[in-house]
Amino acid sequence: MKVKNIVNVIVSLLVVVGLLASAAPAFAAGVGPDDSHHGEVKGTISAVDAAAGTLTITPRTGSPLALTIGATTQIKRVGKMATAAALKVGDLAQVKYDTTTKLASKIDARLNIASLKGTISAVDATAGTLTVKKLVGGAEVSLSIDSGTAIRRNGKLATSADLRVADMVEVKYNPVTHLAYRIQAKLFLVNLNGVISALDSSARTMTVKGMTGTETMLTVDPSAFIKRLGKTATLAELKVGDKVEIKYNPITKIAYRIEAKLNLVSTYGAISAVDAAAGTISVLNPITNVSLALAVDPAAVITRMGKIVTLAELQVGERVEVKYNPLTLVAYKIEVKLASFKGAVTAIDATARTMTVKNALSGVQVSVTVDPAAVITNHSAPYTLAQIMVGNLVEVKYNGATLVAYRIEVK
């Protein structure tokens, strides 16, 4: 009896094993729990409706795939847990879903960012639009700006209202929606060196003649930084003929920085005419024998023997070095240059302060009046007119027009 029971148990075990063996292929074919309905897609979100719970993904290759978002769908955006409302058209996404029900089980989305460098060709802060002309190729790209767009201009936080046409920009944006995520802008400036050939401070315009002779007309920005002769100045203080170094936008022709200085050249010769009332002087060039007529600036510096004198004190015949603007023919600096000669004293009157010297080169007798403030030395040591004797060798520096001696050195 015991033996029969043992046999029955063995038979039962064999039957169970057989049943298990026959069930294995059924599980392998998908009968029961498996992964055969699990799909995955990578691409760009081309449509999303959080209220309806729908999502469309367009892969790089292939047709768009419509999916549904359920209560169990796990959503992340930019590495953080999110809701369907946070998903944006244009986002790059990786989605796991059920191939039968098209229900998304997991959505991992991130920003879709492209870069663009160029210059702003149009901007409308009210409409929230921006057009950028590419540096390479010159094609224009239209973008939109919203409250989330981070904007900096010239290194400072800014708004779309601060952006200017012709600004240089680098933009990070969504290539699908063309929404700008980040805008970095700065003034696009180039240098111009030349001379002011025309100026209208009321209209805030100026024309600059460049080194090649080409003239460029510019508008001066109201906030432009201006310096003249090393000091801060206004546009009205600039002068036609000034040398300038300008930083301006080559597209808008707007100047933002101007540094000006006198544009001066020199001429040397004898005064052939002077009119203090009219503020004019003419200088005879000893080489060309042509007189150059100049207007004397009211602030011109005029010196004789290191001392400031007036235009009325200058006399015809005096030798001068004049620094003037070659474009406007206005003199800004006049320095009287003394004539000089060497020779032996043939007559002297300390009381009358007169002296006659025979020019060692020409042999001509030259009589001069010695200025009361004249500097007299003997081998660099201080000397007086009364100590000079007939026969002394002297070097005399004097005014060729007035024959007044200002310096005498006894040799």
WODA-V797545 format. One line per field, one symbol per residue. phi: phi as a letter, one per 30 degrees, with the letter a starting at -180 (. if undefined). A space follows every 10 residues. Layout:
# WODA-V797545
phi=???
This chain:
# WODA-V797545
phi=.ddddddddd dddddddddd dddedddddj djdacdccbb bblcdcaabd ddibbbccdd bjdecdbccc dcdcbbbhib dbcddddbdj ddbcbcaddd ciddcabbcb dccbcbblbd cabbdddibb cccddcjidc bcbcbbdddd bbbhicebcd dddbeiedbb bcbdddcidd cbbcbadcbb cbclbdcaab dddhbacccd ddjdcbcbcc decddbbbhi cebcddddbe jddbbbcbdd dchcccbbbc adccbcbblc dcabbdddib bbbdddddhc dcdbccdecd ccbbhicdbc ddddbejddb cccbdddchc dcbbbdcddb ablcdcaabd ddhbacbded dciddccbcd dececbbbhi debcddddbe jddbcccbdd dchcdcabbd c
